[in-house]
Amino acid sequence: MTYDGLDERSLARLLAAPFVVARSTLPSTLDLAHQLGATSAPSGSVVLADEQTAGRGRQGRTWHSPAGAGVWMAVLLRPARPPRGGALAIRAGLALVEAVAEAAPELAPRLKWPNDLIVAGLKAGGVLCEARWSGDQLGWVAVGIGINVKGRVAAAVRDRAIALADVAPGVTRLGLATALVPRLARLGALPPELDQAERERFVAVSWSGGAGEPQAVGLDSDGALLVRAANGELDRRVIAS
């Protein structure tokens, strides 16, 4: 099939990816990325779908992924060393925010820990990282991306979700993917832990969620969020799958 007018070979050239699979419909791009991971598919391979019928998010949530409405994508990574804790999830979230800011600066995207894309105070996308292991050896990680570009927001979530085109009508799926894929592909070569610059970058783009939310005071090298509770105690929050 073609994806926004481009075949798979053209998409690979545009995205600087070693391999791209594009499908009109998939249950989840993550499922196909895991199938590629079990083969000799190289790190940085990309799966794109026009529609997902069983898209998933963190903690077992479903992800609404209608045809033509968003970027429904997974990138296969083969990290040289297993990332510690949620470090890769934080990096993927940062890559998402940076790519959206490049493709459409007027969106002024933010990152809600660990990896929700926030635009105008509402959720516009997110990341889900799924690893596959063989004993204590990491085989691969599939990084799933969902971005609502121009889809109609369902009434049930209209108070907390938004489409990017509601703020930036000129934003395109290919523009976002072109900015995002190379950033994600580089993550597999990084050290297991977040460095100080990455932790500071997270703080610079983070979104707290507004009044009444615990005060974030920092980020650990494994991606855990450090928050100050109302009683003054320090709480360490780790990323759950």
Secondary structure as GFF3:
##gff-version 3
##sequence-region A 1 241
A	DSSP	alpha_helix	8	15	.	.	.	ID=ss1
A	DSSP	beta_strand	20	26	.	.	.	ID=ss2
A	DSSP	alpha_helix	29	37	.	.	.	ID=ss3
A	DSSP	beta_strand	46	56	.	.	.	ID=ss4
A	DSSP	three_ten_helix	58	60	.	.	.	ID=ss5
A	DSSP	beta_strand	62	65	.	.	.	ID=ss6
A	DSSP	beta_strand	70	77	.	.	.	ID=ss7
A	DSSP	alpha_helix	87	103	.	.	.	ID=ss8
A	DSSP	three_ten_helix	105	107	.	.	.	ID=ss9
A	DSSP	beta_strand	110	112	.	.	.	ID=ss10
A	DSSP	beta_strand	116	119	.	.	.	ID=ss11
A	DSSP	beta_strand	122	134	.	.	.	ID=ss12
A	DSSP	beta_strand	137	148	.	.	.	ID=ss13
A	DSSP	three_ten_helix	155	157	.	.	.	ID=ss14
A	DSSP	three_ten_helix	164	166	.	.	.	ID=ss15
A	DSSP	alpha_helix	173	185	.	.	.	ID=ss16
A	DSSP	three_ten_helix	186	189	.	.	.	ID=ss17
A	DSSP	alpha_helix	196	205	.	.	.	ID=ss18
A	DSSP	beta_strand	215	219	.	.	.	ID=ss19
A	DSSP	beta_strand	225	228	.	.	.	ID=ss20
A	DSSP	beta_strand	234	237	.	.	.	ID=ss21
###
